[in-house]
Amino acid sequence: MKLLQTLTLQSNFDEVERLEGFLNALQEELGFSDEIYAKMMLAVSEAATNSIVHGNKLDESKMVEVSAHLEDETLYIHSQDQGEGFDPATLPDPLAEENLMKTSGRGVFLMKEYADDVSFSENGTKLTLVFNLPG
């Protein structure tokens, strides 16, 4: 697996804007479509925001590491926070009737809709988004 690039974000909302340059560089290097870029932007923004807000609890002394690795035609984007972690199996279903009107709680659901795969490791502090790139 080849490391393409890394980005370290401080735990505040303004840092999420830096993902655009990160993804622009990946698109330039790998040549994927604007449609794939849009899916990545949504999923990676959600992942980084969750890491900043829920993982690091907006503690600016804590960082979020975002990295991109390529293996064959598969792009792996990792987001790792310095929080205490969580059990992703305990996330409420955003499509359950009691959650439909809530203003939050859809991030992981959206990531699963836009990435080809989503997984958690390291006690929930590391999230991996998988994108299968057309050959």
MARBA-3410 file (N, C-alpha, C, O; in Angstrom, 1 decimal):
135
0.8,-1.2,0.0,0.0,0.0,0.0,0.9,1.2,0.0,1.8,1.3,0.8 ~ 0.6,2.2,-0.9,1.5,3.4,-1.1,0.8,4.6,-0.4,-0.4,4.9,-0.6 ~ 1.6,5.2,0.5,1.1,6.5,1.1,1.2,7.6,0.1,2.2,7.8,-0.5 ~ 0.0,8.3,-0.1,0.0,9.4,-1.1,0.2,10.7,-0.4,1.0,11.5,-0.8 ~ -0.5,10.9,0.7,-0.3,12.2,1.4,-1.0,12.1,2.8,-1.8,11.3,3.1
-0.6,13.0,3.7,-1.2,13.2,5.0,-1.5,14.6,5.3,-0.9,15.5,4.7 ~ -2.4,14.8,6.2,-2.8,16.2,6.6,-3.1,16.1,8.0,-3.9,15.3,8.5 ~ -2.6,17.0,8.8,-2.9,17.1,10.2,-3.8,18.3,10.5,-3.4,19.5,10.1 ~ -4.9,18.1,11.1,-5.9,19.1,11.4,-5.9,19.4,12.9,-5.9,18.5,13.7 ~ -6.0,20.7,13.3,-6.3,21.0,14.6,-7.8,20.8,14.8,-8.6,20.7,13.9
-8.2,20.6,16.1,-9.6,20.3,16.4,-10.5,21.6,16.5,-10.9,22.0,17.6 ~ -10.7,22.2,15.3,-11.6,23.3,15.2,-12.3,23.3,13.8,-11.7,22.7,12.9 ~ -13.5,23.8,13.7,-14.2,23.7,12.5,-13.5,24.3,11.3,-13.7,23.8,10.1 ~ -12.8,25.4,11.4,-12.1,26.0,10.3,-11.1,25.1,9.6,-10.9,25.2,8.4 ~ -10.6,24.1,10.3,-9.6,23.2,9.7,-10.2,22.3,8.6,-9.5,21.9,7.7
-11.5,22.0,8.7,-12.1,21.2,7.7,-12.0,21.7,6.3,-12.0,21.0,5.3 ~ -11.9,23.0,6.2,-11.7,23.7,4.8,-10.4,23.2,4.2,-10.3,23.3,2.9 ~ -9.5,22.8,4.9,-8.2,22.4,4.4,-8.3,21.1,3.6,-7.4,20.7,2.9 ~ -9.4,20.3,3.8,-9.6,19.1,3.1,-9.7,19.3,1.6,-9.4,18.4,0.8 ~ -10.2,20.4,1.2,-10.4,20.7,-0.3,-9.0,20.6,-1.0,-8.9,19.9,-2.0
-8.0,21.2,-0.4,-6.6,21.1,-1.0,-6.1,19.7,-1.0,-5.5,19.3,-2.0 ~ -6.4,19.0,0.1,-5.9,17.6,0.2,-6.6,16.7,-0.9,-5.9,16.0,-1.6 ~ -7.9,16.9,-1.1,-8.6,16.1,-2.1,-8.3,16.6,-3.5,-8.2,15.8,-4.5 ~ -8.1,17.9,-3.7,-7.7,18.4,-5.0,-6.4,17.8,-5.5,-6.2,17.4,-6.6 ~ -5.4,17.6,-4.5,-4.1,17.0,-4.9,-4.3,15.6,-5.2,-3.6,15.1,-6.1
-5.1,14.9,-4.5,-5.4,13.5,-4.8,-6.0,13.3,-6.2,-5.7,12.5,-7.0 ~ -7.0,14.2,-6.5,-7.7,14.1,-7.8,-6.7,14.4,-8.9,-6.7,13.8,-10.0 ~ -5.8,15.4,-8.7,-4.8,15.7,-9.7,-3.8,14.5,-9.9,-3.5,14.2,-11.1 ~ -3.4,13.9,-8.9,-2.5,12.8,-9.0,-3.1,11.5,-9.6,-2.5,10.8,-10.4 ~ -4.4,11.2,-9.2,-5.0,10.0,-9.6,-6.0,10.1,-10.7,-6.3,9.1,-11.4
-6.4,11.3,-11.0,-7.3,11.5,-12.2,-8.7,11.0,-12.1,-9.3,10.7,-13.1 ~ -9.2,10.9,-10.9,-10.6,10.4,-10.7,-11.6,11.5,-11.1,-11.3,12.7,-11.1 ~ -12.9,11.1,-11.4,-13.9,12.0,-11.9,-14.4,13.0,-10.8,-14.1,12.8,-9.6 ~ -15.0,14.1,-11.3,-15.6,15.1,-10.4,-16.7,14.4,-9.5,-16.9,14.8,-8.4 ~ -17.4,13.4,-10.1,-18.4,12.7,-9.3,-17.8,12.0,-8.1,-18.4,12.1,-7.0
-16.7,11.3,-8.3,-16.0,10.6,-7.2,-15.5,11.7,-6.3,-15.6,11.5,-5.0 ~ -14.9,12.8,-6.8,-14.4,13.8,-5.9,-15.5,14.3,-5.0,-15.3,14.5,-3.8 ~ -16.7,14.6,-5.5,-17.8,15.1,-4.7,-18.2,14.1,-3.6,-18.5,14.5,-2.5 ~ -18.3,12.8,-3.9,-18.5,11.8,-2.9,-17.5,11.8,-1.8,-17.8,11.7,-0.6 ~ -16.2,11.9,-2.3,-15.1,11.9,-1.3,-15.2,13.1,-0.4,-15.0,13.0,0.8
-15.5,14.3,-1.0,-15.5,15.5,-0.2,-16.6,15.4,0.9,-16.3,15.8,2.0 ~ -17.7,14.9,0.5,-18.8,14.7,1.6,-18.4,13.8,2.6,-18.5,14.0,3.8 ~ -17.9,12.6,2.2,-17.5,11.5,3.2,-16.3,11.9,4.1,-16.4,11.7,5.3 ~ -15.3,12.5,3.4,-14.1,12.9,4.2,-14.4,14.0,5.1,-13.9,14.1,6.2 ~ -15.2,15.0,4.7,-15.6,16.1,5.5,-16.3,15.6,6.8,-16.1,16.1,7.9
-17.3,14.7,6.5,-18.0,14.1,7.7,-17.1,13.4,8.6,-17.2,13.5,9.9 ~ -16.1,12.6,8.1,-15.2,11.9,8.9,-14.3,12.8,9.8,-14.2,12.6,11.0 ~ -13.8,13.9,9.1,-12.9,14.8,9.9,-13.7,15.6,10.9,-13.3,15.8,12.0 ~ -14.9,16.0,10.5,-15.8,16.7,11.5,-16.1,15.9,12.7,-16.1,16.3,13.8 ~ -16.5,14.6,12.4,-16.8,13.7,13.5,-15.5,13.5,14.4,-15.7,13.5,15.7
-14.4,13.4,13.8,-13.1,13.3,14.6,-12.9,14.5,15.5,-12.5,14.4,16.6 ~ -13.1,15.7,14.9,-12.9,17.0,15.6,-13.9,17.1,16.7,-13.5,17.5,17.8 ~ -15.2,16.9,16.4,-16.3,17.2,17.4,-16.5,16.1,18.4,-16.4,16.3,19.6 ~ -16.7,14.9,17.9,-17.0,13.8,18.8,-15.8,13.1,19.4,-15.8,12.7,20.5 ~ -14.7,13.0,18.6,-13.5,12.3,19.0,-12.7,13.2,20.0,-12.5,12.9,21.1
-12.3,14.4,19.4,-11.4,15.3,20.2,-12.2,16.3,21.0,-11.6,17.1,21.7 ~ -13.5,16.4,20.8,-14.4,17.3,21.6,-13.9,18.7,21.5,-14.0,19.5,22.4 ~ -13.5,19.1,20.2,-13.1,20.5,19.9,-11.9,21.0,20.8,-11.7,22.2,21.0 ~ -11.1,20.0,21.3,-10.0,20.3,22.1,-8.8,20.6,21.2,-8.3,19.7,20.6 ~ -8.5,21.9,21.0,-7.5,22.3,20.0,-6.1,21.8,20.3,-5.2,22.0,19.5
-5.8,21.2,21.5,-4.5,20.6,21.8,-4.5,19.2,21.1,-3.4,18.6,21.1 ~ -5.6,18.7,20.7,-5.6,17.4,20.0,-5.7,17.6,18.5,-6.3,18.5,18.0 ~ -5.1,16.6,17.8,-5.1,16.7,16.4,-5.9,15.6,15.7,-6.2,14.5,16.4 ~ -6.2,15.8,14.5,-6.8,14.7,13.6,-5.8,14.5,12.5,-5.5,15.4,11.8 ~ -5.5,13.2,12.3,-4.6,12.9,11.2,-5.4,12.3,10.0,-6.2,11.3,10.3
-5.3,12.9,8.9,-6.0,12.4,7.7,-4.9,11.9,6.7,-4.0,12.6,6.5 ~ -5.1,10.7,6.2,-4.1,10.2,5.3,-4.7,9.4,4.2,-5.9,8.9,4.3 ~ -4.1,9.4,3.0,-4.6,8.7,1.9,-3.5,7.7,1.4,-2.4,8.0,1.3 ~ -4.0,6.4,1.2,-3.2,5.3,0.7,-3.8,4.7,-0.5,-5.0,4.7,-0.6 ~ -3.0,4.3,-1.4,-3.5,3.6,-2.7,-2.9,2.2,-2.7,-1.7,2.0,-2.6
-3.8,1.3,-3.0,-3.4,-0.1,-3.3,-4.2,-0.5,-4.5,-5.4,-0.6,-4.5 ~ -3.5,-0.8,-5.6,-4.1,-1.1,-6.9,-5.1,0.0,-7.3,-4.6,1.2,-7.4 ~ -6.3,-0.3,-7.5,-7.3,0.8,-7.8,-8.2,1.2,-6.7,-9.3,1.7,-6.9 ~ -7.7,1.0,-5.5,-8.5,1.3,-4.3,-7.8,2.4,-3.5,-6.6,2.2,-3.1 ~ -8.5,3.4,-3.2,-8.1,4.5,-2.4,-8.6,4.4,-0.9,-9.8,4.3,-0.8
-7.7,4.4,0.0,-8.1,4.3,1.5,-7.8,5.7,2.1,-6.7,6.2,2.0 ~ -8.8,6.3,2.7,-8.6,7.5,3.4,-8.9,7.3,4.9,-10.0,6.9,5.2 ~ -7.9,7.6,5.7,-8.1,7.3,7.1,-8.2,8.7,7.9,-7.6,9.6,7.5 ~ -9.0,8.7,8.9,-9.2,9.8,9.8,-9.0,9.3,11.2,-9.8,8.5,11.6 ~ -8.0,9.8,11.9,-7.7,9.3,13.2,-7.7,10.5,14.2,-7.0,11.4,14.0
-8.5,10.3,15.3,-8.5,11.4,16.3,-7.7,10.9,17.6,-7.3,9.8,17.6 ~ -7.6,11.8,18.5,-6.9,11.5,19.8,-7.9,11.4,20.9,-7.6,11.6,22.1 ~ -9.2,11.1,20.6,-10.2,10.9,21.6,-10.2,9.6,22.3,-9.3,8.8,22.1 ~ -11.2,9.3,23.1,-11.3,8.1,23.9,-11.9,6.9,23.1,-11.8,5.8,23.5 ~ -12.4,7.2,21.9,-13.0,6.2,21.1,-14.5,5.9,21.4,-15.0,6.5,22.4
-15.1,5.1,20.7,-16.5,4.7,20.9,-16.7,3.4,20.2,-15.9,2.9,19.4 ~ -17.9,2.8,20.5,-18.3,1.6,19.8,-19.3,2.0,18.7,-20.4,2.3,19.0 ~ -18.9,1.8,17.4,-19.8,2.2,16.3,-21.1,1.4,16.3,-22.1,1.9,15.7 ~ -21.1,0.3,16.9,-22.3,-0.5,16.9,-23.4,0.1,17.8,-24.6,-0.2,17.7 ~ -23.1,1.1,18.6,-24.0,1.8,19.4,-24.7,3.0,18.8,-25.5,3.7,19.4
-24.3,3.3,17.6,-24.8,4.5,16.9,-26.3,4.3,16.6,-26.7,3.2,16.1 ~ -27.1,5.3,16.9,-28.5,5.1,16.6,-28.8,5.1,15.1,-28.0,5.8,14.4 ~ -29.8,4.5,14.7,-30.2,4.4,13.3,-30.8,5.8,12.9,-31.9,6.1,13.4 ~ -30.2,6.5,12.0,-30.8,7.9,11.6,-32.1,7.8,10.9,-32.8,8.8,10.7 ~ -32.4,6.6,10.4,-33.7,6.4,9.6,-34.8,5.9,10.5,-36.0,5.9,10.1
-34.5,5.7,11.8,-35.6,5.3,12.7,-36.5,6.5,13.0,-36.0,7.6,13.0 ~ -37.8,6.3,13.1,-38.7,7.4,13.2,-38.4,8.4,14.2,-38.5,9.6,14.0 ~ -37.9,7.9,15.4,-37.6,8.8,16.5,-36.4,9.7,16.2,-36.1,10.7,16.9 ~ -35.6,9.4,15.2,-34.4,10.1,14.9,-34.5,11.0,13.6,-33.6,11.8,13.3 ~ -35.6,10.9,12.9,-35.7,11.5,11.6,-35.6,13.1,11.7,-35.1,13.7,10.8
-36.1,13.6,12.8,-36.1,15.1,12.9,-34.9,15.6,13.7,-34.8,16.9,13.8 ~ -34.0,14.8,14.1,-32.8,15.2,14.8,-31.9,16.0,13.8,-31.8,15.6,12.6 ~ -31.2,17.0,14.3,-30.3,17.8,13.5,-28.9,17.2,13.3,-28.1,17.7,12.6 ~ -28.6,16.1,14.0,-27.3,15.4,13.9,-27.5,13.9,13.9,-28.6,13.4,14.0 ~ -26.4,13.2,13.8,-26.5,11.8,13.8,-26.6,11.1,12.5,-26.9,9.9,12.4
-26.3,11.8,11.4,-26.3,11.2,10.1,-25.0,11.0,9.4,-24.9,10.5,8.3 ~ -23.9,11.5,10.1,-22.6,11.5,9.5,-22.1,10.1,9.0,-21.7,10.0,7.8 ~ -22.2,9.1,9.9,-21.7,7.8,9.5,-22.6,7.2,8.4,-22.1,6.5,7.5 ~ -23.9,7.4,8.5,-24.8,7.0,7.5,-24.5,7.6,6.2,-24.4,6.8,5.2 ~ -24.2,8.9,6.1,-23.8,9.5,4.8,-22.5,9.0,4.3,-22.3,8.7,3.1
-21.5,8.7,5.2,-20.3,8.2,4.7,-20.5,6.8,4.1,-19.9,6.5,3.1 ~ -21.3,6.0,4.7,-21.6,4.7,4.1,-22.4,4.8,2.8,-22.2,3.9,2.0 ~ -23.1,5.8,2.6,-23.8,6.0,1.3,-22.8,6.4,0.2,-23.0,6.0,-1.0 ~ -21.8,7.2,0.5,-20.9,7.8,-0.5,-19.6,7.1,-0.7,-19.0,7.2,-1.7 ~ -19.1,6.4,0.3,-17.9,5.6,0.2,-18.3,4.2,-0.2,-19.4,3.7,0.1
-17.3,3.4,-0.7,-17.6,2.0,-1.1,-17.5,1.1,0.2,-18.2,0.1,0.2 ~ -16.8,1.6,1.2,-16.8,0.9,2.5,-16.4,1.8,3.6,-15.6,2.8,3.3 ~ -16.8,1.6,4.8,-16.5,2.4,5.9,-16.2,1.4,7.1,-17.0,0.5,7.3 ~ -15.1,1.6,7.8,-14.8,0.7,8.9,-14.1,1.5,10.0,-13.5,2.6,9.8 ~ -14.2,1.0,11.2,-13.6,1.6,12.4,-12.6,0.7,13.0,-12.8,-0.5,12.9
-11.5,1.2,13.5,-10.6,0.4,14.2,-10.0,1.2,15.4,-10.4,2.4,15.6 ~ -9.1,0.6,16.1,-8.4,1.3,17.2,-9.4,1.9,18.2,-9.3,3.1,18.5 ~ -10.4,1.1,18.6,-11.4,1.5,19.6,-12.3,2.6,19.1,-12.8,3.4,19.9 ~ -12.4,2.7,17.8,-13.3,3.7,17.2,-12.6,5.1,17.0,-13.3,6.0,16.5 ~ -11.3,5.2,17.2,-10.6,6.4,17.0,-10.1,6.6,15.6,-9.7,7.7,15.2
-10.1,5.5,14.8,-9.7,5.5,13.5,-10.8,5.0,12.5,-11.4,4.0,12.7 ~ -11.1,5.9,11.6,-12.1,5.6,10.6,-11.4,5.4,9.2,-10.6,6.2,8.9 ~ -11.8,4.4,8.5,-11.3,4.2,7.1,-12.4,4.3,6.1,-13.4,3.5,6.2 ~ -12.2,5.1,5.1,-13.2,5.2,4.0,-12.5,4.6,2.8,-11.3,4.8,2.5 ~ -13.2,3.8,2.1,-12.6,3.1,0.9,-13.4,3.5,-0.3,-14.6,3.6,-0.4
-12.6,3.9,-1.3,-13.2,4.3,-2.6,-12.5,3.5,-3.7,-11.3,3.5,-3.9 ~ -13.3,2.7,-4.5,-12.8,1.9,-5.6,-12.8,2.8,-6.8,-13.8,3.3,-7.3 ~ -11.6,3.0,-7.3,-11.4,3.9,-8.5,-11.5,3.1,-9.7,-11.0,2.0,-9.8 ~ -12.2,3.7,-10.8,-12.3,3.0,-12.0,-10.9,2.9,-12.7,-10.1,3.8,-12.7 ~ -10.6,1.7,-13.3,-9.3,1.4,-13.8,-9.0,2.1,-15.1,-7.9,2.0,-15.7
END
